[in-house]
Amino acid sequence: MPVRCTLNVKLTLRVSFFVIFIPPLFNRMKEALLIVLAYLIGSIPSAIIISKKFFGIDIRDYGSGNMGATNAFRVLGPKYGTLVMVLDVLKGMVAVGLFYFLPYYLTDELQRTNFMIGLGLAAVIGHIFPVFANFKGGKGVATILGMLIAVQPVVALTCMGVFLLVLFLTRYVSLSSILAAVMLPICVLWIWNEDELSYRIFAVLVAFLVIVTHQKNIGRLIKGAESRAPILKSRNKK
């Protein structure tokens, strides 16, 4: 009897180990894989692909040398610049949408929001430091917008409205991006006063990140040397 009891205890402990620890570990592995996939999605060099396919050039050899939507507007024109921007926005949206592969997140709003933000940030990092383009990418604004549309569409529309208004008034894409990014923490912290701490931290970090990645643009804006986007030219003949 003691031997049989010992065997039963060992069997129970083993079964308990697999029941308690293996499913959460498997879930963590799936989360990690989705984060990596989100980074890879963000790393897709939309501007490089479009510039090589339709113009036979590498956009990094022209303009500011950046593969973001701003330089695409400047080098490729409004038609293909818009295409690049849309593709970069879609990268953020698709990356955030990966959370649907983890059904257990759908029942917990806090976990869902945190993981969506994590996926979106992975895509943004992928855009800024793309593995498919020697880790030299864009500034992440369009991908951040796509992420916001997926996480919080109302805030995203507000920031987009600021971007379009400033762009219409100035034709400076960089200034429009900076002010739209600054609008994000204003919306999250004060206008809608979101309670979720991770969302509040994310909003501040995004604004900081956009400002840091636009330091050269800020310098050119101060000097009056920043290029205007080739759109709405009829408003400004300079």
C-alpha distance (Angstrom), angle and dihedral (degrees) to the residues before:
residue distance angle dihedral
M1 . . .
P2 3.83 . .
V3 3.82 90.1 .
R4 3.81 92.2 49.5
C5 3.81 90.0 46.6
T6 3.80 90.9 51.7
L7 3.80 91.3 50.4
N8 3.79 90.9 49.8
V9 3.80 91.0 50.8
K10 3.81 91.7 50.4
L11 3.79 91.6 47.6
T12 3.80 91.0 48.6
L13 3.81 91.2 50.1
R14 3.79 91.9 50.2
V15 3.78 93.0 48.2
S16 3.80 90.4 46.3
F17 3.80 90.5 51.3
F18 3.80 92.5 53.9
V19 3.81 93.4 43.5
I20 3.81 95.4 46.6
F21 3.79 104.5 34.8
I22 3.80 110.0 23.3
P23 3.88 99.3 61.6
P24 3.85 93.9 50.3
L25 3.82 90.0 45.6
F26 3.79 90.6 50.2
N27 3.81 89.9 49.0
R28 3.82 90.9 51.1
M29 3.80 89.5 51.8
K30 3.82 90.4 52.3
E31 3.80 90.3 49.0
A32 3.80 91.1 50.8
L33 3.81 91.7 48.9
L34 3.81 91.4 50.7
I35 3.81 90.9 49.6
V36 3.81 89.2 52.7
L37 3.81 90.4 47.1
A38 3.83 90.1 50.4
Y39 3.81 89.0 52.6
L40 3.81 90.8 50.5
I41 3.81 90.9 49.6
G42 3.79 89.4 51.6
S43 3.80 89.4 49.1
I44 3.81 93.4 62.1
P45 3.85 101.8 116.7
S46 3.81 99.5 -137.1
A47 3.81 95.6 172.9
I48 3.80 93.2 49.0
I49 3.80 92.1 48.8
I50 3.82 93.1 48.6
S51 3.82 94.6 43.7
K52 3.81 92.7 50.2
K53 3.80 95.7 42.7
F54 3.80 98.8 46.8
F55 3.82 103.4 23.9
G56 3.79 105.1 23.3
I57 3.80 91.9 -126.8
D58 3.78 138.7 107.0
I59 3.79 106.0 -118.4
R60 3.81 89.8 -147.5
D61 3.81 88.1 71.1
Y62 3.81 92.0 60.7
G63 3.78 139.7 57.4
S64 3.78 112.4 -7.3
G65 3.81 91.8 -12.5
N66 3.79 89.1 -116.8
M67 3.81 123.7 131.0
G68 3.80 94.8 -147.2
A69 3.79 129.5 112.0
T70 3.83 93.2 -97.6
N71 3.79 93.4 60.9
A72 3.80 89.9 40.3
F73 3.83 89.5 58.6
R74 3.78 89.6 48.4
V75 3.81 97.8 46.2
L76 3.80 105.3 26.4
G77 3.81 99.9 32.3
P78 3.81 131.9 -119.2
K79 3.82 96.7 -62.1
Y80 3.79 97.4 55.7
G81 3.79 92.5 29.3
T82 3.80 87.9 59.9
L83 3.80 90.2 48.1
V84 3.81 90.7 53.2
M85 3.79 91.1 47.6
V86 3.81 92.7 50.6
L87 3.80 91.7 49.2
D88 3.80 91.3 49.1
V89 3.81 90.5 49.5
L90 3.81 89.8 50.3
K91 3.81 89.9 53.6
G92 3.80 90.0 62.2
M93 3.80 93.4 44.8
V94 3.81 95.1 47.3
A95 3.80 92.0 46.4
V96 3.81 92.4 53.1
G97 3.82 89.9 45.7
L98 3.79 89.4 63.5
F99 3.81 88.6 84.1
Y100 3.83 87.3 79.0
F101 3.80 86.8 75.4
L102 3.82 87.4 69.2
P103 3.83 105.0 61.7
Y104 3.81 93.5 -178.3
Y105 3.80 88.7 69.6
L106 3.79 92.0 61.3
T107 3.83 92.6 74.4
D108 3.81 97.5 50.5
E109 3.80 114.8 63.0
L110 3.81 95.1 -168.6
Q111 3.80 93.9 50.3
R112 3.78 90.7 43.5
T113 3.81 93.9 52.7
N114 3.80 93.0 46.1
F115 3.79 93.4 49.0
M116 3.81 92.9 45.0
I117 3.80 89.2 53.2
G118 3.81 89.6 48.0
L119 3.80 92.0 52.1
G120 3.80 91.9 46.4
L121 3.79 93.2 49.4
A122 3.80 90.1 49.6
A123 3.81 88.7 55.7
V124 3.81 91.7 47.5
I125 3.80 91.1 50.4
G126 3.79 87.7 48.4
H127 3.80 90.4 53.7
I128 3.81 93.2 48.7
F129 3.81 94.5 41.5
P130 3.83 104.4 24.6
V131 3.78 117.3 -172.8
F132 3.83 88.7 -152.2
A133 3.82 93.3 57.5
N134 3.80 104.5 42.7
F135 3.82 91.1 -89.2
K136 3.81 91.5 -70.7
G137 3.78 108.1 119.3
G138 3.78 144.4 139.4
K139 3.78 132.0 -64.8
G140 3.79 96.8 -94.2
V141 3.81 100.2 -124.6
A142 3.82 97.4 125.9
T143 3.80 91.8 44.0
I144 3.80 90.2 49.4
L145 3.80 88.1 52.4
G146 3.81 90.9 52.6
M147 3.76 89.9 49.3
L148 3.81 91.3 50.7
I149 3.80 92.2 49.1
A150 3.80 88.6 56.3
V151 3.82 96.4 42.8
Q152 3.81 103.0 35.2
P153 3.82 114.3 0.9
V154 3.82 96.2 -178.0
V155 3.80 92.4 57.0
A156 3.80 89.5 43.3
L157 3.81 91.9 54.2
T158 3.80 90.6 49.6
C159 3.81 92.3 51.9
M160 3.80 90.0 44.6
G161 3.80 89.5 52.7
V162 3.82 90.2 53.9
F163 3.80 90.2 48.0
L164 3.81 93.8 51.2
L165 3.81 93.8 44.2
V166 3.80 93.5 51.5
L167 3.80 90.8 43.4
F168 3.81 90.9 51.5
L169 3.81 91.7 49.6
T170 3.82 98.8 42.1
R171 3.83 110.4 11.3
Y172 3.80 87.5 -137.6
V173 3.80 106.8 133.6
S174 3.81 91.5 -172.3
L175 3.81 93.5 53.8
S176 3.80 90.5 45.0
S177 3.82 90.3 52.2
I178 3.80 93.5 48.1
L179 3.80 94.9 49.4
A180 3.81 92.2 44.3
A181 3.82 88.9 52.2
V182 3.80 91.5 49.2
M183 3.80 87.9 50.9
L184 3.81 89.9 59.9
P185 3.84 98.1 71.1
I186 3.81 89.4 38.9
C187 3.82 88.7 58.2
V188 3.79 95.5 42.3
L189 3.81 99.4 41.1
W190 3.81 102.2 35.5
I191 3.80 117.4 7.6
W192 3.82 97.5 46.2
N193 3.81 95.2 12.6
E194 3.81 94.5 -148.3
D195 3.80 113.5 -152.8
E196 3.80 97.7 -152.4
L197 3.82 107.2 103.6
S198 3.81 95.6 -155.5
Y199 3.81 90.1 53.3
R200 3.81 91.4 50.7
I201 3.80 92.0 49.1
F202 3.78 90.3 46.5
A203 3.82 92.1 53.0
V204 3.81 92.5 52.5
L205 3.81 92.4 45.0
V206 3.81 92.2 50.8
A207 3.80 92.1 52.3
F208 3.81 90.1 48.0
L209 3.81 92.1 46.8
V210 3.80 93.7 50.9
I211 3.81 92.0 48.4
V212 3.82 91.7 48.8
T213 3.82 93.6 48.3
H214 3.82 90.2 49.0
Q215 3.80 97.7 52.1
K216 3.81 93.2 116.0
N217 3.80 90.5 48.0
I218 3.80 90.6 50.6
G219 3.80 89.2 52.4
R220 3.80 91.5 50.9
L221 3.82 91.3 46.2
I222 3.79 90.4 54.0
K223 3.81 90.6 49.2
G224 3.81 92.1 44.5
A225 3.80 90.3 -120.4
E226 3.82 99.3 114.0
S227 3.81 114.9 120.6
R228 3.79 119.2 -119.9
A229 3.77 120.7 -129.6
P230 3.84 114.2 -102.8
I231 3.81 92.7 -115.1
L232 3.79 132.4 101.6
K233 3.80 87.4 16.8
S234 3.77 92.3 159.8
R235 3.81 88.4 70.9
N236 3.79 92.9 58.5
K237 3.81 123.0 30.7
K238 3.80 94.9 -178.8
